[in-house]
Amino acid sequence: MGDEANKADCELIFKSIDKNGDGKISLDEFSDAVKASGTSSNVDVPSKMKEIDKDGDGFISIDELWEFFSAHPQMLKEAVSKVA
């Protein structure tokens, strides 16, 4: 799968998590997405949020999510299968 297809998948996932459409993912939105994915029992949500939130502003931007998925392509694939 090419970079453009992966970016489109990342945008799809981002939009599905960003429930209020403000262009950033809050801890509550991220937590809801993790719970909905069925993996919440083995994920420390606040720690994972901090890992993805590179600028430390308390939100995940589309660029931060893309950077995370670029480093973890299998997670992108799994997330897409749950959103699609």
C-alpha positions in Angstrom: 0.0 0.0 0.0 1.4 3.4 -1.0 1.9 6.5 1.1 -1.1 8.3 -0.4 -3.5 5.4 0.4 -2.1 5.2 3.9 -2.6 9.0 4.4 -6.2 8.7 3.2 -6.7 5.9 5.7 -5.2 8.0 8.4 -7.5 10.9 7.6 -10.5 8.6 7.7 -9.5 7.3 11.1 -8.8 10.8 12.3 -12.2 12.1 11.2 -14.0 9.1 12.8 -12.2 9.8 16.2 -12.6 13.6 16.1 -16.3 13.5 17.0 -16.7 17.3 17.4 -14.9 18.1 14.2 -12.5 20.6 15.7 -9.5 19.2 13.9 -7.9 17.7 17.0 -8.4 14.6 19.1 -9.0 15.1 22.8 -8.2 12.6 25.5 -12.0 11.8 25.8 -12.3 11.3 22.0 -9.2 9.1 22.0 -10.4 7.1 25.0 -13.8 6.5 23.3 -12.0 5.3 20.2 -9.8 2.9 22.1 -12.9 1.5 23.9 -14.8 1.2 20.7 -11.9 -0.8 19.1 -12.2 -3.4 21.8 -8.5 -3.1 22.9 -9.0 -0.9 26.0 -8.2 -3.6 28.4 -4.6 -3.8 27.3 -4.0 -0.1 26.5 -2.9 2.6 29.0 -4.9 5.4 27.2 -3.2 8.4 28.9 0.2 7.0 28.2 -0.6 6.2 24.6 -2.0 9.7 24.1 1.2 11.2 25.4 3.2 9.0 23.1 1.3 10.2 20.1 0.9 13.9 21.2 4.5 14.9 20.3 4.0 18.7 20.9 2.4 18.1 24.3 -0.6 20.3 23.8 -3.0 17.7 25.1 -4.5 16.9 21.7 -3.6 14.7 18.8 -3.3 16.5 15.4 -3.6 14.8 12.0 0.1 15.1 11.6 0.9 13.5 14.9 -1.5 10.6 14.1 0.1 10.2 10.7 3.6 10.1 12.3 2.4 7.5 14.8 0.9 5.3 12.1 3.9 5.7 9.8 6.0 4.2 12.6 3.3 1.5 13.3 1.8 0.5 9.9 0.2 -2.7 11.3 -1.8 -0.5 13.7 -3.0 1.6 10.8 -4.2 -1.5 9.0 -6.0 -2.8 12.1 -7.6 0.6 12.8 -8.8 0.9 9.2 -10.4 -2.5 9.4 -12.4 -1.4 12.5 -13.5 1.9 10.9 -14.3 0.7 7.4 
